[in-house]
């Protein structure tokens, strides 16, 4: 069973604490992934980060983060926290089977969160432009290099589009193969 710790009481240096193995969860407003946030001066830290610093009696070393042994992002029990690098945390996540892949990957669970096509802030093309580019290549037989010059994008980017590795959400024109004499 999880023990809930009211957020207002975790702000003090004397955190209410009980012995045992159960997770201690804070009740402060969590961010999207379930980690609570605390404002310490001008820097925002997770509560787990703050609790681990308290456990160690020092700030976390540069480049280090608070990792959980219990796989509960809102847990602040010091015994469930250890100091590690982001790489250590990622390796631990894979070992515990918590790495999203296949049907559990975030892009499958929340496809609306992926910024695609012209909605991406760095996009230079639009969906209509990609459809036009694909038509010019597959139907009219234009080369990738000439399309790159026309659309002011790189040849590798044109290649990714033509090979369905980029802009995959844009429908491809039906292939109408033309013989060299028809071109």
SVG drawing of the C-alpha trace seen along z (x, -y; Angstrom):
<svg xmlns="http://www.w3.org/2000/svg" viewBox="-4 -32 33 39">
<polyline fill="none" stroke="black" stroke-width="0.4" points="0.0,0.0 1.2,-3.5 1.5,-6.2 0.4,-9.6 2.4,-12.6 0.5,-15.9 2.5,-18.3 2.4,-21.2 4.2,-19.0 6.9,-17.9 8.0,-21.5 9.6,-21.6 13.0,-20.1 11.5,-17.6 9.6,-15.3 7.0,-13.1 8.5,-9.6 7.5,-6.1 9.7,-3.0 8.9,-0.2 9.2,0.7 6.0,-0.9 6.3,-3.8 5.9,-7.3 4.0,-9.4 3.8,-13.2 0.5,-14.9 1.8,-18.0 0.7,-18.7 2.6,-16.2 3.9,-17.0 2.6,-15.0 4.7,-11.8 3.8,-11.6 6.9,-13.2 6.2,-15.9 8.0,-19.3 9.4,-21.5 10.7,-25.1 14.0,-25.5 15.2,-29.1 15.4,-29.7 15.7,-26.0 12.9,-23.4 13.7,-19.9 11.6,-16.8 10.7,-15.9 12.6,-12.7 15.7,-14.8 15.2,-16.9 14.6,-13.8 17.8,-12.1 19.8,-15.2 18.3,-15.1 19.2,-11.4 22.8,-12.0 23.3,-15.2 24.5,-17.0 23.3,-18.2 23.4,-15.7 26.6,-15.7 26.6,-17.5 25.0,-15.2 23.4,-12.9 19.7,-12.4 17.5,-10.7 16.6,-7.1 13.9,-5.0 14.2,-1.3 10.4,-1.0 9.4,-2.2 7.0,-4.7 7.7,-8.2 5.9,-9.9 7.7,-8.0 9.9,-10.1 11.0,-7.4 14.8,-7.9 15.4,-4.1 13.8,-3.8 16.1,-6.4 19.7,-6.3 22.0,-8.6 22.7,-7.7 23.3,-9.0 20.6,-9.3 22.3,-6.3 22.1,-4.2 18.4,-5.1 17.7,-4.2 19.6,-0.8 17.6,-0.1 14.3,-1.0 15.1,1.5 16.1,4.3 12.8,3.8 10.8,4.0 9.5,0.5 10.8,-0.7 7.9,-1.5 8.0,0.5 5.5,1.8 2.0,1.4 3.2,-0.3 5.4,-3.0 4.2,-6.5 3.8,-7.2 1.2,-4.3 -0.5,-5.2 -0.6,-9.0 -0.3,-9.6 -1.8,-13.0 1.3,-14.1 3.6,-13.6 4.1,-16.8 4.0,-15.7 4.5,-17.5 3.8,-21.1 2.9,-21.4 6.5,-20.8 8.2,-24.2 11.2,-23.4 9.1,-22.2 9.9,-23.8 7.3,-21.8 3.5,-21.4 1.5,-18.2 0.3,-19.6 3.9,-20.3 4.9,-16.8 2.0,-15.4 3.1,-17.6 6.7,-16.4 5.7,-12.8 3.4,-13.2 6.2,-15.0 8.7,-12.1 6.5,-9.1 4.1,-10.2 6.1,-12.8 9.4,-11.0 11.4,-14.1 14.7,-13.4 15.3,-13.8 18.0,-16.4 15.8,-18.6 13.0,-18.3 15.5,-19.2 16.4,-22.4 12.8,-23.3 11.6,-22.8 14.8,-24.2 15.4,-21.1 18.4,-18.7 18.7,-15.7 18.9,-13.4 15.6,-14.8 14.0,-14.2 15.3,-10.7 13.7,-10.1 10.4,-11.4 10.5,-9.3 11.5,-6.1 8.6,-6.7 11.0,-7.3 9.8,-10.9 6.4,-12.5 4.9,-9.0 1.5,-10.4 1.1,-11.9 -0.7,-9.5 1.4,-8.3 0.1,-8.6 -0.8,-5.4 2.2,-4.2 1.8,-4.6 5.1,-3.3 6.1,-5.0 8.4,-3.4 11.5,-5.6 9.8,-6.3 6.7,-7.7 8.7,-10.2"/>
</svg>
